[in-house]
Amino acid sequence: MDRERLDAERQETLRRLASLTDEYDGVVAASRDTNADDEHDPEGATIAFERSQIGTLVRQARTHLAEVDAAMERLDAGSYGTCEQCGGPIGEARLEARPVARTCITCASRRR
């Protein structure tokens, strides 16, 4: 069950990353094909903002992919589902909602 959940999370993240990367490449290519001067073109700020926004989403997807891979390593090591703070179990509902969770809900609440 855990392996399937993590595999599904990984595949979804890879699809999202591919889509975002394609979108980012498209925005960069479109801005290259125009003679737009971001500083003086009224649309330039929009292009720069869009490029920045998509770039941020790409970085977030890559970070999440690394978290999924780390969760898979914990699964292989036998420590998946064990809180890294208190050593107790991470609830099934938490793992279902956030498969990469490293802490139980109690410990996660304390960090805030």
C-alpha positions as CSV (number, residue, x, y, z in Angstrom):
1,M,0.0,0.0,0.0
2,D,2.7,2.5,1.0
3,R,4.8,1.6,-2.1
4,E,1.9,2.1,-4.4
5,R,1.0,5.4,-2.8
6,L,4.6,6.7,-3.1
7,D,4.9,5.4,-6.7
8,A,1.7,7.2,-7.7
9,E,3.0,10.4,-6.0
10,R,6.3,10.1,-7.8
11,Q,4.6,9.5,-11.2
12,E,2.3,12.5,-10.7
13,T,5.2,14.7,-9.6
14,L,7.2,13.6,-12.7
15,R,4.2,14.4,-15.0
16,R,3.8,17.8,-13.3
17,L,7.5,18.6,-13.6
18,A,7.5,17.6,-17.3
19,S,4.5,19.8,-18.0
20,L,5.9,22.8,-16.0
21,T,9.3,22.4,-17.8
22,D,7.6,22.4,-21.2
23,E,5.6,25.4,-20.2
24,Y,8.7,27.2,-18.9
25,D,10.6,26.4,-22.1
26,G,7.6,27.7,-24.1
27,V,7.6,31.0,-22.3
28,V,11.3,31.4,-22.7
29,A,11.2,30.6,-26.4
30,A,8.2,33.0,-26.9
31,S,10.1,35.8,-25.2
32,R,13.2,35.0,-27.3
33,D,11.1,35.1,-30.5
34,T,9.8,38.6,-29.8
35,N,11.6,41.8,-29.7
36,A,10.2,42.5,-26.2
37,D,12.1,44.6,-23.9
38,D,10.9,43.6,-20.4
39,E,11.7,47.0,-19.0
40,H,9.9,49.1,-21.6
41,D,7.3,46.8,-23.1
42,P,4.0,46.8,-21.3
43,E,3.8,43.0,-21.8
44,G,7.4,42.6,-20.7
45,A,6.6,42.6,-17.0
46,T,3.9,39.9,-17.6
47,I,6.4,37.7,-19.5
48,A,9.1,38.1,-16.8
49,F,6.5,37.4,-14.0
50,E,5.2,34.3,-15.8
51,R,8.7,33.0,-16.4
52,S,9.6,33.6,-12.7
53,Q,6.3,32.0,-11.5
54,I,6.8,28.9,-13.6
55,G,10.4,28.7,-12.6
56,T,9.4,28.7,-8.9
57,L,6.8,25.9,-9.6
58,V,9.5,23.9,-11.3
59,R,11.8,24.2,-8.3
60,Q,9.0,23.2,-6.0
61,A,8.2,20.2,-8.1
62,R,11.9,19.1,-8.0
63,T,12.0,19.6,-4.2
64,H,8.9,17.5,-3.9
65,L,10.4,14.8,-6.1
66,A,13.4,14.7,-3.8
67,E,11.1,14.3,-0.8
68,V,9.3,11.4,-2.5
69,D,12.6,9.7,-3.3
70,A,13.6,10.2,0.4
71,A,10.3,8.7,1.5
72,M,11.0,5.7,-0.7
73,E,14.4,5.3,0.8
74,R,12.8,5.3,4.3
75,L,10.3,2.7,3.1
76,D,13.2,0.5,1.9
77,A,15.0,1.0,5.2
78,G,11.9,0.1,7.2
79,S,11.5,3.6,8.8
80,Y,8.7,4.9,6.6
81,G,5.7,5.9,8.8
82,T,7.8,6.4,11.9
83,C,8.1,10.0,13.2
84,E,11.6,11.3,13.0
85,Q,11.0,13.5,16.1
86,C,9.4,11.2,18.7
87,G,9.8,7.8,17.1
88,G,6.0,7.1,17.2
89,P,3.9,6.1,14.3
90,I,2.7,8.6,11.7
91,G,-1.0,8.2,11.3
92,E,-2.4,6.6,8.2
93,A,-4.6,9.6,7.4
94,R,-1.5,11.9,7.5
95,L,0.5,9.6,5.2
96,E,-2.5,9.4,2.9
97,A,-2.7,13.2,2.8
98,R,1.0,13.8,2.8
99,P,2.9,10.6,1.7
100,V,6.3,12.3,2.3
101,A,5.6,13.2,5.9
102,R,8.6,12.7,8.2
103,T,6.8,13.6,11.5
104,C,3.5,12.7,13.2
105,I,0.8,15.4,13.3
106,T,1.7,16.1,17.0
107,C,5.3,16.8,16.3
108,A,4.5,18.7,13.1
109,S,2.1,20.9,15.1
110,R,4.9,21.7,17.6
111,R,7.2,23.1,14.9
112,R,4.8,25.9,14.0
